[in-house]
């Protein structure tokens, strides 16, 4: 049985955002905007929840080398 997730306010905010979006896939950027958490807080929480088996995650490659997914060029 995996350990219980951390119950800090940021973790609860992430879990609430994921629950409200379920069953749709959610991107980290959308979670960051919806929870007002910076990436340095959000991504460690997501990694910990993934490692504990509470969520499934996948990374998408960027269509533009050197730029994160979702970034457009003009």
FENJOJO-V207623 format. One record per residue. N is the residue number from 1. RES is the residue in three letters. SS is DSSP state (hx for helix, st for strand, lp for the rest). D_LAST is the distance of its C-alpha to the last C-alpha in Angstrom with 1 decimal. Layout:
n=N res=RES ss=SS d_last=D_LAST
n=N res=RES ss=SS d_last=D_LAST
This chain:
n=1 res=UNK ss=lp d_last=48.6
n=2 res=UNK ss=lp d_last=45.4
n=3 res=UNK ss=lp d_last=45.8
n=4 res=UNK ss=lp d_last=44.9
n=5 res=UNK ss=lp d_last=41.5
n=6 res=UNK ss=lp d_last=41.4
n=7 res=UNK ss=lp d_last=41.9
n=8 res=UNK ss=lp d_last=40.2
n=9 res=UNK ss=hx d_last=38.4
n=10 res=UNK ss=hx d_last=34.9
n=11 res=UNK ss=hx d_last=36.0
n=12 res=UNK ss=hx d_last=37.5
n=13 res=UNK ss=hx d_last=34.3
n=14 res=UNK ss=hx d_last=32.3
n=15 res=UNK ss=hx d_last=35.1
n=16 res=UNK ss=hx d_last=35.2
n=17 res=UNK ss=hx d_last=31.5
n=18 res=UNK ss=hx d_last=31.8
n=19 res=UNK ss=hx d_last=34.9
n=20 res=UNK ss=hx d_last=33.5
n=21 res=UNK ss=hx d_last=30.6
n=22 res=UNK ss=lp d_last=33.0
n=23 res=UNK ss=lp d_last=33.0
n=24 res=UNK ss=lp d_last=29.2
n=25 res=UNK ss=lp d_last=27.1
n=26 res=UNK ss=lp d_last=25.6
n=27 res=UNK ss=lp d_last=22.7
n=28 res=UNK ss=hx d_last=23.2
n=29 res=UNK ss=hx d_last=20.4
n=30 res=UNK ss=hx d_last=22.1
n=31 res=UNK ss=hx d_last=25.5
n=32 res=UNK ss=hx d_last=24.4
n=33 res=UNK ss=hx d_last=23.4
n=34 res=UNK ss=hx d_last=26.5
n=35 res=UNK ss=hx d_last=28.9
n=36 res=UNK ss=lp d_last=27.5
n=37 res=UNK ss=lp d_last=28.0
n=38 res=UNK ss=lp d_last=26.1
n=39 res=UNK ss=hx d_last=25.0
n=40 res=UNK ss=hx d_last=28.0
n=41 res=UNK ss=hx d_last=30.3
n=42 res=UNK ss=hx d_last=28.7
n=43 res=UNK ss=hx d_last=28.1
n=44 res=UNK ss=hx d_last=31.7
n=45 res=UNK ss=hx d_last=33.0
n=46 res=UNK ss=hx d_last=31.2
n=47 res=UNK ss=hx d_last=32.3
n=48 res=UNK ss=hx d_last=35.9
n=49 res=UNK ss=hx d_last=36.0
n=50 res=UNK ss=hx d_last=34.8
n=51 res=UNK ss=hx d_last=37.4
n=52 res=UNK ss=lp d_last=40.0
n=53 res=UNK ss=lp d_last=39.3
n=54 res=UNK ss=lp d_last=38.2
n=55 res=UNK ss=lp d_last=34.8
n=56 res=UNK ss=lp d_last=33.0
n=57 res=UNK ss=lp d_last=29.6
n=58 res=UNK ss=lp d_last=27.2
n=59 res=UNK ss=lp d_last=24.1
n=60 res=UNK ss=lp d_last=21.2
n=61 res=UNK ss=lp d_last=19.4
n=62 res=UNK ss=lp d_last=15.7
n=63 res=UNK ss=lp d_last=14.0
n=64 res=UNK ss=lp d_last=12.0
n=65 res=UNK ss=lp d_last=14.8
n=66 res=UNK ss=lp d_last=15.1
n=67 res=UNK ss=lp d_last=13.1
n=68 res=UNK ss=lp d_last=15.0
n=69 res=UNK ss=lp d_last=14.9
n=70 res=UNK ss=lp d_last=12.9
n=71 res=UNK ss=lp d_last=10.0
n=72 res=UNK ss=lp d_last=6.7
n=73 res=UNK ss=lp d_last=3.8
n=74 res=UNK ss=lp d_last=0.0
